[in-house]
Amino acid sequence: MAVSLNKVMIIGNVGRDPEMRYTPDGKPQVKFSVAVSRVWTNQEGERKEETEWFNVVAWDKLAEICGNYITKGQKVYVEGRLQTRTWEGQDGQKHKTIDLVARDVVFMSQRAKTAAPEEDLALATSGGGDIEPTDLPF
């Protein structure tokens, strides 16, 4: 039997405040971007930096938590899977994007406003994860 795996883990800074939406049947969805940078020194000794942007999508209770407590600039850990979406624009052109569909989100820095209550932070995993409020870094 063939084994497959689609798992992504990133740590980075939120690039824009989350956009909260609801499907016609009332299912919550949130979208936000995360910037992940890497730094290296080239052969000439110059310091280089490259940033990769990830489009993150979360659903259900995780979407509500992210929508309420994540803000631009906050450091987050996101774990999930990659999903490719294709659609045709109003101009007739075909478009394609890759989303990171979040399963777990951990807030690694407090936002500028009041931090979330511990009971909400404990729910920041859609899979029930092993993260307890006492494990959080704040």
C-alpha positions in Angstrom: 0.0 0.0 0.0 1.3 3.5 -0.9 1.7 6.0 1.8 1.2 9.7 1.3 1.6 12.8 3.4 0.6 16.4 3.0 1.7 18.2 6.1 3.1 21.8 6.4 4.5 23.5 9.5 5.4 27.2 9.4 6.4 29.9 11.9 6.1 33.5 10.7 4.5 36.9 11.1 0.9 37.6 10.1 1.0 39.9 7.1 -2.6 41.2 7.3 -5.5 41.1 9.7 -7.7 38.1 9.2 -10.7 38.3 6.8 -13.7 36.5 8.4 -16.5 35.1 6.2 -19.3 32.7 6.5 -20.5 30.2 3.9 -24.2 30.4 2.9 -24.9 27.6 5.5 -23.2 29.6 8.3 -19.8 27.8 8.4 -17.1 30.2 9.5 -14.0 30.7 7.4 -11.0 33.0 8.0 -8.1 33.9 5.6 -4.9 35.6 6.5 -1.3 35.6 5.2 1.9 34.6 7.0 5.4 35.7 6.0 8.2 33.3 6.6 11.8 34.6 6.1 15.1 32.8 5.8 18.5 34.4 6.1 21.8 33.1 4.7 25.2 34.3 3.8 26.3 34.0 0.1 29.8 33.0 -1.1 30.8 36.7 -1.2 29.9 37.0 2.6 26.8 39.1 1.9 23.8 38.6 4.2 20.8 37.7 2.1 17.1 37.4 3.1 14.2 35.8 1.3 10.5 35.9 2.4 7.9 33.4 1.4 4.2 34.3 1.8 1.6 31.7 2.7 -2.1 32.1 2.3 -3.7 30.5 5.4 -7.3 29.3 5.5 -9.0 28.1 8.7 -12.5 26.7 9.2 -15.1 26.4 12.0 -14.1 27.1 15.6 -10.5 27.6 14.6 -11.6 30.2 12.1 -13.5 32.1 14.8 -10.6 32.0 17.2 -8.1 33.2 14.6 -10.6 35.9 13.4 -11.0 37.2 17.0 -7.4 37.0 18.2 -4.9 37.3 15.4 -3.6 40.6 14.2 -1.1 41.9 11.6 2.5 41.5 12.8 1.8 38.7 15.3 4.1 35.7 15.3 2.2 32.4 14.8 2.9 28.7 14.3 0.5 27.1 11.7 0.3 23.4 11.0 -1.9 22.0 8.2 -2.0 20.8 4.6 -1.5 22.4 1.2 -4.5 22.7 -1.1 -4.5 24.0 -4.6 -7.6 26.0 -5.8 -8.3 26.9 -9.4 -11.0 29.3 -10.7 -11.9 31.4 -13.7 -11.9 35.2 -13.2 -14.4 37.6 -14.5 -12.0 38.3 -17.4 -12.1 34.7 -18.4 -8.5 34.0 -17.3 -7.8 30.9 -15.3 -6.2 31.5 -11.9 -4.5 29.1 -9.4 -3.5 29.5 -5.8 -2.1 27.3 -3.1 -3.6 27.6 0.4 -2.3 26.3 3.7 -5.5 24.8 5.3 -4.8 25.2 9.0 -5.4 22.4 11.4 -3.6 24.0 14.4 -2.6 27.6 15.1 -0.5 28.6 18.0 -0.1 32.3 19.0 3.6 32.8 19.7 3.4 36.5 20.5 0.7 38.5 22.1 -1.2 40.9 20.0 -1.3 44.6 20.8 -4.8 44.3 22.3 -5.7 42.2 25.3 -4.6 38.5 25.0 -7.3 35.8 24.5 -8.7 34.0 27.5 -7.0 30.7 28.2 -10.1 28.7 27.4 -10.2 30.1 23.9 -6.5 29.5 23.3 -6.9 25.9 24.3 -9.3 25.6 21.4 -6.8 26.9 18.8 -6.5 23.4 17.4 -9.2 21.9 15.3 -7.9 18.4 15.9 -7.9 18.5 19.6 -4.1 18.6 19.6 -1.8 18.1 22.6 -1.5 21.8 23.4 -2.6 22.9 26.8 -3.0 26.6 27.9 -0.1 26.1 30.2 2.1 25.2 27.2 1.7 28.6 25.6 4.6 31.0 25.8 2.6 33.8 27.4 
